[in-house]
Amino acid sequence: MVEEEQEVIGRLRLPRKGEVLGVVISMMGASRLLVDCIDEKERMCRIPGKIKRRIWVKDGDVVLIKPWIVESDKKGDLVWRYTRLQADWLRRAGHMK
């Protein structure tokens, strides 16, 4: 069981400097989503084209956000979406509340 979980999780992308973890509250349309970040701010985030074509994001997904330089408290870009197993590992490891 532990070996299977390690294979699925693999090398996990952790937040780097200037990046914030969050949970998707709702999809707003036009490649935009509302994210509740762990720094207690809600941000309107856009999904860049290279990510939009590769992954699907749903309500409740754990994502990695890079806040914009301008209006960093309100807007940002989606950097990464975690799978359910990866999100569980992040919670157990103490990266998310």
VOPAGU-2260 file (C-alpha; in pm, 1 decimal, decimal comma):
REM VOPAGU-2260
SITE   aa  ch    i         X         Y         Z
SITE  MET   A    0       0,0       0,0       0,0
SITE  VAL   A    1     275,0     246,4      93,7
SITE  GLU   A    2     480,3     161,4    -215,5
SITE  GLU   A    3     176,2     214,3    -441,9
SITE  GLU   A    4     108,6     551,9    -279,9
SITE  GLN   A    5     473,4     657,4    -326,5
SITE  GLU   A    6     455,4     566,8    -696,1
SITE  VAL   A    7     139,2     772,6    -747,0
SITE  ILE   A    8     271,3    1074,5    -556,0
SITE  GLY   A    9     616,0    1063,8    -714,1
SITE  ARG   A   10     809,4    1388,7    -697,6
SITE  LEU   A   11     569,7    1642,1    -560,6
SITE  ARG   A   12     577,5    2007,7    -673,4
SITE  LEU   A   13     595,7    2215,7    -354,7
SITE  PRO   A   14     538,3    2593,7    -334,5
SITE  ARG   A   15     842,7    2802,5    -422,0
SITE  LYS   A   16     908,8    3161,8    -322,1
SITE  GLY   A   17     612,0    3377,4    -416,9
SITE  GLU   A   18     370,1    3085,3    -468,4
SITE  VAL   A   19      65,1    3000,5    -257,2
SITE  LEU   A   20    -147,1    2686,7    -216,2
SITE  GLY   A   21    -523,5    2714,5    -243,1
SITE  VAL   A   22    -852,3    2534,6    -304,7
SITE  VAL   A   23   -1076,8    2611,3    -601,0
SITE  ILE   A   24   -1407,9    2758,3    -483,2
SITE  SER   A   25   -1577,4    2794,0    -821,0
SITE  MET   A   26   -1516,7    2813,0   -1192,0
SITE  MET   A   27   -1605,1    3155,3   -1330,6
SITE  GLY   A   28   -1581,0    3078,6   -1703,3
SITE  ALA   A   29   -1338,5    3209,2   -1967,3
SITE  SER   A   30   -1041,3    3026,7   -1806,4
SITE  ARG   A   31   -1095,8    3200,6   -1472,1
SITE  LEU   A   32   -1150,8    3051,1   -1129,3
SITE  LEU   A   33   -1201,2    3171,6    -774,6
SITE  VAL   A   34    -943,6    3027,6    -531,6
SITE  ASP   A   35    -940,1    3034,9    -150,2
SITE  CYS   A   36    -567,6    3061,6     -68,9
SITE  ILE   A   37    -397,6    2950,7     254,3
SITE  ASP   A   38    -290,5    3309,8     323,4
SITE  GLU   A   39    -663,0    3378,4     392,1
SITE  LYS   A   40    -727,6    3569,1      68,1
SITE  GLU   A   41    -960,7    3489,9    -218,6
SITE  ARG   A   42    -804,7    3541,0    -559,5
SITE  MET   A   43    -947,8    3546,6    -909,2
SITE  CYS   A   44    -701,4    3333,0   -1100,5
SITE  ARG   A   45    -659,4    3269,8   -1468,3
SITE  ILE   A   46    -545,6    2946,1   -1628,3
SITE  PRO   A   47    -257,4    3013,5   -1871,9
SITE  GLY   A   48    -286,6    2859,8   -2218,9
SITE  LYS   A   49     -14,5    2597,5   -2178,6
SITE  ILE   A   50    -188,9    2462,0   -1866,7
SITE  LYS   A   51    -543,5    2504,1   -2002,2
SITE  ARG   A   52    -472,6    2262,6   -2285,3
SITE  ARG   A   53    -319,9    1991,3   -2062,3
SITE  ILE   A   54    -526,7    1965,6   -1743,4
SITE  TRP   A   55    -884,6    2003,6   -1624,6
SITE  VAL   A   56    -955,6    2196,6   -1305,9
SITE  LYS   A   57   -1272,3    2135,9   -1100,8
SITE  ASP   A   58   -1428,6    2282,3    -787,0
SITE  GLY   A   59   -1251,2    2153,6    -474,8
SITE  ASP   A   60    -916,3    2086,6    -645,5
SITE  VAL   A   61    -599,4    2186,3    -461,4
SITE  VAL   A   62    -393,1    2419,1    -678,5
SITE  LEU   A   63     -72,1    2619,1    -667,9
SITE  ILE   A   64    -110,5    2990,7    -739,5
SITE  LYS   A   65     141,8    3259,6    -830,7
SITE  PRO   A   66      -3,5    3599,4    -728,9
SITE  TRP   A   67      39,2    3883,9    -974,4
SITE  ILE   A   68     283,9    4163,5    -893,8
SITE  VAL   A   69       3,5    4417,4    -940,6
SITE  GLU   A   70    -309,1    4345,2    -728,8
SITE  SER   A   71    -138,0    4048,2    -564,5
SITE  ASP   A   72    -413,6    4025,5    -300,4
SITE  LYS   A   73    -686,1    3979,3    -561,8
SITE  LYS   A   74    -543,6    3813,4    -873,7
SITE  GLY   A   75    -303,1    3540,5    -975,2
SITE  ASP   A   76    -211,5    3267,2   -1222,0
SITE  LEU   A   77    -260,6    2895,1   -1177,2
SITE  VAL   A   78      75,2    2713,1   -1177,9
SITE  TRP   A   79      -9,9    2353,4   -1081,6
SITE  ARG   A   80    -305,6    2128,0    -997,7
SITE  TYR   A   81    -256,0    1844,7    -748,7
SITE  THR   A   82    -418,9    1502,1    -771,3
SITE  ARG   A   83    -631,1    1381,8    -481,0
SITE  LEU   A   84    -350,6    1164,3    -338,5
SITE  GLN   A   85    -102,2    1449,9    -365,0
SITE  ALA   A   86    -347,6    1687,2    -192,5
SITE  ASP   A   87    -395,5    1435,8      92,1
SITE  TRP   A   88     -18,4    1410,3     131,4
SITE  LEU   A   89      12,2    1791,7     145,8
SITE  ARG   A   90    -249,4    1803,7     424,3
SITE  ARG   A   91     -82,0    1526,4     624,6
SITE  ALA   A   92     260,8    1687,3     583,2
SITE  GLY   A   93     126,1    2015,9     721,7
SITE  HIS   A   94     152,6    2228,1     408,4
SITE  MET   A   95    -224,1    2297,8     411,0
SITE  LYS   A   96    -461,4    2374,3     695,2
